[in-house]
Amino acid sequence: MHIQDILRAHRTTFSFEFFPPKSQEGFDELFGTIARLQELKPSFVSVTYGAGGGTREKTHDLIVRIQRETDLTAVSHLTCVNHSEAELVAIFDRYAASGIENVLALRGDPPRTLLDYDPKNDAFAYAAGLVKFIRSRTNLPDARGFGIGVAGFPEGHPSTPNRLEEMDHLKAKIDAGADYICTQLFFENRDFYDFRERCELAGIGVPIIAGIMPISSRSGMTRMAGLALGARFPARLLKAVDRCADEESVNRVGIHWATEQCRDLLDNGVRGIHFYTLNRSDATRQIYQNLGVKDSAALRAGCGPIDRLQLETAWSSEKPFIP
């Protein structure tokens, strides 16, 4: 299904992200996770994309398998890094032939394992160029071409300390043809609301989906803080983790915190929630249970009835839809 149809049909979307395992055993285990999460009826699922060739092939293999063996709509991540335009043409030809209709277009991080990587050889230096290229691909049965998402950064992008300039870059991606924004993970909802308001001020009117990742361990927090995009942990969350006697308790705190984030986001008219699952189902399923629902349809019902006229107006307006 095209991403525009999903966003128009649902006041709030709920989606899950996976990454391609390195082994066949990992693939089989992941499909067990996907089978369990499919019961939650997500609006779509996405698959991440690495810098190396082998990882990229696994992304395509996983996306196609999801498309063929499940009832889920699959969105493939795609980066500018280490790609010529000819390679990108071949990728989209394969996606079109496999029935893949939706892509999350990213600039991507420089690969750590490719010592001879030279960004000057990339077809596009920034995601806006990639979005424009994808929008030009018309070899799909759907005349609208590929559905395109882009990344947003509620805490700010580390390579762009000037927040005004950061919004200019985001606006360029939208103007190039992106359909929606999916944010990097965050732990303080006020950062997301501020980001949403700044998008409105910048004239960005596409739906904004909030990225949520429940913490599961202290070591996981350390890894998140050390990533290129970083993560800011509120003092209240740090205090709650400090009180934990063991990692099981940290996991419970993380699920509780993410549940409260989701509850507050839903109460404040978020257009979508994207769960970074880390290829596990337990935390996401527990969040749904904590919210008192069995699947995404029940969550959407709790957001109130869909006013389709209001949705269509919001889609065409320059302002984001905030019920």
C-alpha positions as CSV (number, residue, x, y, z in Angstrom):
1,M,0.0,0.0,0.0
2,H,1.2,3.5,-0.8
3,I,2.2,5.5,2.3
4,Q,-0.1,8.4,1.3
5,D,-3.1,6.1,1.4
6,I,-2.1,4.9,4.9
7,L,-1.6,8.4,6.2
8,R,-4.9,9.6,4.7
9,A,-6.8,6.6,6.1
10,H,-5.6,6.8,9.7
11,R,-5.6,9.7,12.1
12,T,-2.7,8.0,13.9
13,T,-0.3,5.5,12.4
14,F,1.7,2.9,14.4
15,S,4.8,1.4,12.8
16,F,7.7,-0.9,13.7
17,E,11.4,-0.8,12.6
18,F,13.6,-3.9,12.1
19,F,17.2,-4.4,10.9
20,P,18.4,-7.2,8.7
21,P,20.1,-10.0,10.7
22,K,23.5,-11.3,9.6
23,S,22.7,-15.0,9.6
24,Q,20.0,-17.2,8.2
25,E,19.2,-18.3,11.8
26,G,18.8,-14.6,12.7
27,F,16.4,-14.2,9.7
28,D,14.3,-17.1,10.9
29,E,14.2,-15.8,14.4
30,L,13.3,-12.3,13.2
31,F,10.3,-13.7,11.3
32,G,9.1,-15.2,14.5
33,T,9.2,-11.7,16.0
34,I,7.5,-10.2,13.0
35,A,4.8,-12.8,13.2
36,R,4.1,-11.9,16.8
37,L,4.2,-8.2,16.1
38,Q,1.9,-8.6,13.1
39,E,-0.9,-9.4,15.6
40,L,-0.6,-5.7,16.7
41,K,-1.7,-4.6,13.2
42,P,1.0,-2.0,12.5
43,S,0.3,0.6,9.8
44,F,3.6,-0.3,8.2
45,V,7.1,-1.7,9.1
46,S,10.5,-0.4,8.0
47,V,13.9,-2.1,7.5
48,T,17.2,-0.3,8.1
49,Y,20.0,0.0,5.6
50,G,23.8,-0.3,6.3
51,A,26.8,1.2,4.7
52,G,28.2,-2.1,3.4
53,G,27.2,-4.0,0.3
54,G,26.3,-7.3,2.2
55,T,24.1,-5.5,4.7
56,R,22.3,-3.7,1.9
57,E,21.6,-7.0,0.1
58,K,20.1,-8.3,3.3
59,T,17.9,-5.2,3.6
60,H,16.4,-5.9,0.1
61,D,16.0,-9.6,0.9
62,L,14.2,-8.9,4.2
63,I,12.0,-6.2,2.6
64,V,10.9,-8.6,-0.2
65,R,10.3,-11.4,2.2
66,I,8.1,-9.2,4.4
67,Q,6.2,-8.1,1.3
68,R,5.7,-11.6,0.0
69,E,5.1,-13.6,3.2
70,T,3.2,-11.2,5.4
71,D,0.2,-8.8,5.2
72,L,2.4,-5.9,6.2
73,T,3.3,-2.8,4.2
74,A,7.1,-2.6,4.0
75,V,9.2,0.6,3.8
76,S,12.9,0.3,2.9
77,H,15.5,2.6,4.3
78,L,17.9,4.0,1.7
79,T,21.0,6.2,2.1
80,C,23.1,8.4,-0.1
81,V,26.3,6.9,1.2
82,N,28.5,5.0,-1.2
83,H,26.0,5.0,-4.1
84,S,26.3,6.1,-7.7
85,E,23.3,7.2,-9.6
86,A,23.5,4.1,-11.7
87,E,23.4,1.9,-8.6
88,L,20.4,3.8,-7.3
89,V,18.6,3.3,-10.6
90,A,19.2,-0.5,-10.3
91,I,17.9,-0.5,-6.7
92,F,14.7,1.2,-7.6
93,D,14.2,-1.1,-10.6
94,R,14.5,-4.1,-8.2
95,Y,12.1,-2.5,-5.7
96,A,9.6,-1.8,-8.4
97,A,9.8,-5.3,-9.7
98,S,9.3,-6.7,-6.2
99,G,6.3,-4.6,-5.4
100,I,8.1,-2.3,-2.9
101,E,6.4,1.1,-3.1
102,N,7.8,3.0,-0.1
103,V,11.2,4.3,0.9
104,L,12.7,6.2,3.8
105,A,15.4,8.5,2.2
106,L,18.4,9.3,4.5
107,R,21.7,10.9,4.0
108,G,23.3,8.2,6.1
109,D,26.4,8.0,8.3
110,P,29.9,7.5,6.8
111,P,30.8,3.8,6.9
112,R,33.3,2.8,9.6
113,T,34.4,-0.4,7.8
114,L,35.1,1.2,4.3
115,L,38.4,2.8,4.8
116,D,38.6,4.1,1.2
117,Y,35.1,5.7,1.3
118,D,35.1,9.1,-0.4
119,P,31.8,11.1,-0.1
120,K,32.7,12.9,-3.4
121,N,31.8,9.7,-5.2
122,D,28.3,9.7,-3.9
123,A,25.6,10.7,-6.3
124,F,24.0,12.9,-3.7
125,A,25.6,14.6,-0.7
126,Y,22.3,15.2,1.1
127,A,18.9,13.5,1.5
128,A,17.1,16.3,-0.4
129,G,18.9,15.3,-3.6
130,L,18.0,11.6,-3.0
131,V,14.3,12.6,-2.4
132,K,14.2,14.5,-5.7
133,F,15.8,11.5,-7.5
134,I,13.3,9.1,-6.0
135,R,10.4,11.4,-6.9
136,S,11.6,11.3,-10.5
137,R,11.2,7.4,-10.6
138,T,7.9,6.7,-12.3
139,N,8.3,3.0,-13.1
140,L,5.6,2.0,-10.7
141,P,2.0,1.0,-11.4
142,D,1.0,3.8,-9.0
143,A,1.3,7.0,-11.0
144,R,2.4,8.8,-7.8
145,G,5.7,6.9,-7.8
146,F,7.3,5.8,-4.6
147,G,6.1,6.9,-1.2
148,I,8.9,8.8,0.5
149,G,9.7,9.5,4.2
150,V,12.6,11.5,5.6
151,A,14.2,11.8,9.0
152,G,13.6,14.6,11.6
153,F,15.5,15.4,14.7
154,P,13.6,16.7,17.7
155,E,16.8,17.1,19.8
156,G,18.6,18.7,16.8
157,H,21.0,17.2,14.3
158,P,24.6,17.0,15.7
159,S,26.1,18.1,12.4
160,T,23.9,21.2,12.2
161,P,24.1,23.2,15.5
162,N,22.2,26.1,14.0
163,R,18.6,25.0,14.5
164,L,17.3,27.6,12.0
165,E,19.6,26.1,9.3
166,E,18.5,22.6,10.4
167,M,14.9,23.5,9.6
168,D,15.9,24.9,6.2
169,H,17.5,21.5,5.4
170,L,14.3,19.7,6.5
171,K,12.1,22.0,4.5
172,A,14.3,21.3,1.4
173,K,13.6,17.6,1.8
174,I,9.9,18.2,2.0
175,D,10.0,20.6,-1.0
176,A,11.8,17.9,-3.0
177,G,8.8,15.6,-2.6
178,A,8.8,13.8,0.8
179,D,5.4,12.6,2.1
180,Y,6.1,12.5,5.8
181,I,8.7,12.9,8.5
182,C,9.8,10.1,10.9
183,T,11.8,11.4,13.8
184,Q,14.9,10.1,15.5
185,L,14.2,8.5,18.9
186,F,13.8,10.9,21.9
187,F,12.9,10.6,25.6
188,E,11.5,14.0,26.3
189,N,8.2,14.7,24.6
190,R,8.6,18.5,25.0
191,D,11.4,18.2,22.4
192,F,9.0,16.6,20.0
193,Y,6.3,19.2,20.6
194,D,8.8,22.0,20.1
195,F,10.0,20.3,16.9
196,R,6.5,20.0,15.6
197,E,5.8,23.7,16.2
198,R,9.1,24.7,14.5
199,C,8.0,22.6,11.5
200,E,4.8,24.6,11.4
201,L,6.6,27.9,11.6
202,A,8.8,26.7,8.7
203,G,5.8,25.9,6.5
204,I,6.2,22.2,6.7
205,G,2.8,20.6,6.5
206,V,3.4,16.8,6.1
207,P,2.6,14.3,8.9
208,I,5.3,13.9,11.6
209,I,5.7,10.5,13.1
210,A,7.4,10.2,16.5
211,G,10.2,7.7,17.0
212,I,10.1,5.8,20.3
213,M,12.6,3.3,21.7
214,P,12.1,1.8,25.2
215,I,15.4,1.4,27.0
216,S,16.1,-2.2,28.1
217,S,19.5,-2.0,29.9
218,R,22.1,0.4,31.2
219,S,24.5,-0.8,28.5
220,G,21.9,0.0,25.9
221,M,21.6,3.6,27.2
222,T,25.4,3.9,26.9
223,R,25.3,2.8,23.3
224,M,22.4,5.2,22.5
225,A,24.3,8.1,24.0
226,G,27.4,7.2,22.1
227,L,25.7,7.0,18.6
228,A,26.5,9.6,16.0
229,L,23.0,11.1,16.5
230,G,23.2,10.8,20.3
231,A,20.3,10.7,22.7
232,R,19.5,13.0,25.6
233,F,18.1,11.3,28.8
234,P,16.0,13.5,31.1
235,A,17.1,13.6,34.7
236,R,13.9,12.0,35.8
237,L,14.6,9.0,33.7
238,L,18.2,8.8,34.9
239,K,17.0,8.9,38.5
240,A,14.5,6.1,37.9
241,V,17.2,4.0,36.3
242,D,19.6,4.7,39.2
243,R,17.0,3.3,41.6
244,C,17.0,-0.1,39.8
245,A,18.7,-3.0,41.5
246,D,19.1,-5.1,38.3
247,E,18.7,-5.0,34.6
248,E,15.2,-6.5,34.7
249,S,14.2,-3.5,36.7
250,V,15.8,-1.2,34.2
251,N,13.8,-2.9,31.4
252,R,10.6,-2.4,33.4
253,V,11.4,1.3,33.9
254,G,12.2,1.7,30.2
255,I,8.8,0.2,29.2
256,H,7.0,2.3,31.7
257,W,8.7,5.5,30.4
258,A,8.0,4.7,26.8
259,T,4.4,3.9,27.7
260,E,3.9,7.3,29.3
261,Q,5.6,8.9,26.3
262,C,3.1,7.2,24.0
263,R,0.1,8.0,26.2
264,D,1.1,11.7,26.2
265,L,1.8,11.8,22.5
266,L,-1.6,10.2,21.7
267,D,-3.3,12.7,24.0
268,N,-1.6,15.5,22.1
269,G,-2.6,14.5,18.6
270,V,0.5,12.8,17.3
271,R,0.1,11.7,13.7
272,G,2.1,8.5,14.2
273,I,4.3,6.5,16.5
274,H,7.3,4.5,15.2
275,F,8.7,1.9,17.5
276,Y,12.4,1.0,17.2
277,T,12.0,-2.6,18.1
278,L,15.6,-3.8,18.0
279,N,14.1,-7.0,16.4
280,R,12.4,-7.9,19.7
281,S,8.7,-8.0,20.3
282,D,8.4,-8.1,24.1
283,A,8.8,-4.4,24.9
284,T,6.4,-3.2,22.1
285,R,3.8,-5.7,23.0
286,Q,4.0,-4.7,26.7
287,I,3.5,-1.0,25.8
288,Y,0.3,-2.0,24.0
289,Q,-0.8,-3.9,27.0
290,N,0.0,-1.1,29.3
291,L,-2.1,1.2,27.1
292,G,-5.0,-1.2,27.6
293,V,-5.3,-2.3,23.9
294,K,-4.7,-5.5,21.9
295,D,-3.7,-3.9,18.6
296,S,-3.2,-0.7,16.7
297,A,-6.8,-0.6,15.6
298,A,-7.8,-0.3,19.2
299,L,-5.2,2.5,19.7
300,R,-6.6,4.4,16.8
301,A,-10.2,4.0,18.2
302,G,-8.9,5.6,21.4
303,C,-7.8,8.6,19.4
304,G,-11.4,9.4,18.4
305,P,-13.4,8.9,15.2
306,I,-11.7,9.8,11.9
307,D,-13.0,12.9,10.3
308,R,-12.0,12.2,6.7
309,L,-12.8,15.8,5.6
310,Q,-10.5,17.1,8.3
311,L,-7.8,14.6,7.3
312,E,-8.0,15.6,3.6
313,T,-7.9,19.3,4.6
314,A,-4.9,18.7,6.8
315,W,-3.1,16.8,4.0
316,S,-3.4,19.7,1.6
317,S,-2.8,22.5,4.2
318,E,0.6,24.0,4.9
319,K,0.0,23.4,8.6
320,P,0.4,19.9,10.3
321,F,-2.8,18.2,11.4
322,I,-3.2,18.7,15.2
323,P,-6.7,17.6,16.4
